[in-house]
């Protein structure tokens, strides 16, 4: 094996270091408060090496969004061994627990970028829009399953309800971070699962 064969692996490793550091810095500090120097310092690499792997800070933010999507545990929504609404609740409970354990300081990276950067970067706006679209589609599928199983009122519009639930969750995270409290999450779960998604009355 000559030097030309081992070089790509080394480059990939350094890119991975930078990409992971960018993800963590953006999630903890936000886009605007994170400089390229912060990312490379966290990665333990020279500042100039950043541009060997990313064209701009925005391009590293797009990679951060992809990495964040992998942490959202969409697999909880897809498991077939539990009723649909139980899977939906487990998904949000997982996300809520992450927020609590993180000390209410990070929130949702998709929502954070949507609020902070979407008005100033069309590329990031489209990525945020796509991220919410994919997430909403996953929720919609679960709601449709619940309707097919007779666990959810069939008059509910699954697509609109999924959009509402996702929007309510993003707002919940903002209030929870401001309050440094899980009380807004408790309200989310009561309102969404005990009221909005309450099973229809069974006919005798």
FENNOR-V424654 format. One record per backbone hydrogen bond with DSSP energy under -1.0 kcal/mol. CO is the residue of the C=O (numbers start at 1). NH is the residue of the N-H. If there is no record, write none. Layout:
# FENNOR-V424654
CO_NH, CO_NH
This chain:
# FENNOR-V424654
2_5, 3_7, 6_10, 7_11, 8_12, 9_13, 10_14, 11_15, 12_16, 13_17, 14_18, 15_19, 16_20, 17_21, 18_22, 19_23, 20_24, 21_25, 22_26, 23_27, 24_28, 25_29, 26_30, 31_34, 35_39, 36_40, 37_41, 38_42, 39_43, 40_44, 40_45, 46_49, 47_50, 49_52, 50_53, 50_54, 56_60, 57_61, 58_62, 59_63, 60_64, 61_65, 62_66, 63_67, 64_68, 65_69, 66_70, 68_71, 69_72, 73_76, 74_77, 75_79, 83_87, 84_88, 85_89, 86_90, 87_91, 88_92, 89_93, 90_94, 91_95, 92_96, 93_97, 94_98, 95_99, 96_100, 97_101, 98_102, 99_104, 100_103, 108_112, 109_113, 110_114, 111_115, 112_116, 113_117, 113_118, 117_120, 117_121, 121_125, 122_126, 123_127, 124_128, 125_129, 126_130, 127_131, 128_132, 129_133, 130_134, 131_135, 132_136, 133_137, 134_138, 135_139, 136_140, 137_141, 138_142, 139_143, 140_144, 141_145, 142_146, 143_147, 144_148, 145_149, 146_151, 147_150, 153_156, 157_161, 158_162, 159_163, 160_164, 161_165, 162_166, 163_167, 164_168, 165_169, 166_170, 167_171, 168_172, 169_173, 170_174, 171_175, 172_176, 173_177, 174_178, 175_179, 176_180, 176_181, 182_186, 183_187, 184_188, 185_189, 186_190, 187_191, 188_192, 189_193, 190_194, 191_196, 192_197, 195_198
